[in-house]
Amino acid sequence: MSIDKLSGLRVLCVEDDPDIRAIAELALGDVGGFDVKLCASGAEALSVVDDFQPELVLLDVMMPGMDGPETLRALRAYESLQSTPVIFMTARLQPDEIKEYLALGAIDVIPKPFDPMTLGEQIGGILDRHSGTTGYR
């Protein structure tokens, strides 16, 4: 999917590392043209979902407190988010771990570190592959 078609897509990015959040904001907002809401924790993400109504969730796996899998389970409890696509972002890319993330309901996994200049295109490709199985526009 072209990046132009994704312009304005509401993306909730949940990442505890402030440096990665800053890079994600640049990559998703400035380069990708997404409408981005950044959260530093799973709890913060849960506090903003009703108002923000994300169309995509990018979710760090390893976070203190609520980790990514716990956050995903909590997000799925919201009726409005049950079919919202979720993509995990992690440096933990063992095949068994990836299978676990997909079994939890993520549509894909983006490896860290990611390329900020191509992250939007990478997300577009993932959404293309999964557009028939998600609630994406």
C-alpha positions in Angstrom: 0.0 0.0 0.0 1.4 3.3 -0.9 2.4 5.7 1.9 0.0 8.3 0.4 -3.0 6.0 1.1 -1.8 5.7 4.7 -1.6 9.4 5.3 -3.5 10.4 8.4 -3.9 6.8 9.6 -4.3 6.9 13.4 -1.4 5.0 14.9 -0.9 4.3 18.6 2.7 3.7 19.3 3.5 2.2 22.7 7.2 2.2 23.5 8.9 2.7 26.9 12.3 3.9 25.5 12.2 7.7 25.1 14.8 7.7 22.3 12.9 5.0 20.3 9.7 7.0 20.9 11.3 10.1 19.4 12.6 8.2 16.4 9.2 6.6 15.9 7.5 10.0 16.1 9.8 11.2 13.3 9.4 8.1 11.2 5.7 7.8 11.6 4.6 11.4 11.8 7.1 13.5 9.8 8.2 10.9 7.2 5.2 8.6 7.1 2.4 11.1 7.4 0.5 9.2 10.1 -1.5 10.7 12.9 0.6 9.4 15.8 -0.2 9.1 19.5 2.9 8.1 21.6 2.6 6.3 24.9 5.4 5.3 27.3 3.5 2.3 28.8 0.7 -0.1 28.4 -1.2 1.6 31.1 -0.9 5.0 29.3 -2.1 3.4 26.1 -5.2 2.0 27.8 -5.9 5.5 29.1 -6.0 7.1 25.6 -7.6 4.5 23.4 -11.2 5.7 23.9 -10.4 9.2 22.8 -7.8 8.4 20.1 -9.5 5.4 18.5 -6.3 4.0 16.8 -6.5 2.3 13.4 -3.2 0.6 14.1 -1.2 -0.2 17.2 2.6 -0.5 17.2 3.5 -2.2 20.4 6.9 -2.8 22.1 7.2 -6.3 23.5 9.6 -5.6 26.5 8.2 -2.9 28.8 8.2 -2.6 32.6 4.9 -3.0 34.3 2.6 -4.2 31.5 4.6 -5.8 28.7 3.5 -5.8 25.1 1.6 -9.1 25.3 -0.3 -8.0 28.4 -1.1 -4.7 26.8 -2.4 -6.5 23.7 -4.7 -8.7 25.8 -6.0 -5.6 27.6 -6.6 -3.7 24.3 -8.6 -6.6 22.9 -11.0 -6.3 25.8 -12.2 -3.0 24.2 -14.9 -3.9 21.7 -13.8 -1.1 19.4 -10.2 -2.5 19.2 -11.0 -6.2 18.8 -10.1 -6.1 15.1 -7.6 -3.2 15.1 -4.3 -4.4 13.6 -1.5 -4.7 16.1 2.2 -5.0 15.1 4.8 -5.8 17.7 8.2 -4.1 17.5 11.0 -6.0 19.2 14.7 -7.0 19.1 13.6 -10.5 20.3 13.1 -12.3 17.0 13.5 -16.0 17.8 11.1 -18.1 15.7 9.2 -19.4 18.8 8.8 -15.8 20.1 7.5 -14.6 16.8 5.0 -17.5 16.7 3.9 -16.5 20.2 3.3 -12.9 19.2 1.3 -13.9 16.2 -0.7 -16.4 18.2 -1.6 -13.5 20.6 -3.2 -11.7 17.6 -0.5 -9.5 16.2 -0.5 -9.3 12.4 3.3 -9.1 12.2 6.5 -8.2 14.0 8.9 -5.4 13.0 12.5 -5.9 14.1 14.3 -3.3 16.1 16.3 -1.4 15.3 14.0 -0.3 12.5 14.8 2.1 9.6 13.0 5.4 10.3 13.0 6.3 6.6 11.2 3.2 5.5 9.1 2.3 8.6 5.9 3.8 7.0 6.4 1.8 3.8 7.1 -1.4 5.9 3.8 -0.8 7.8 2.0 -0.3 4.4 3.4 -3.6 3.2 2.2 -5.4 6.3 -1.2 -3.9 6.1 -1.4 -4.8 2.4 -0.7 -8.5 3.3 -3.3 -8.5 6.1 -6.0 -6.1 4.8 -8.4 -9.0 4.3 -8.1 -10.1 7.9 -8.1 -6.9 9.9 -10.3 -4.0 10.6 -8.0 -1.7 8.6 -9.9 1.0 6.6 
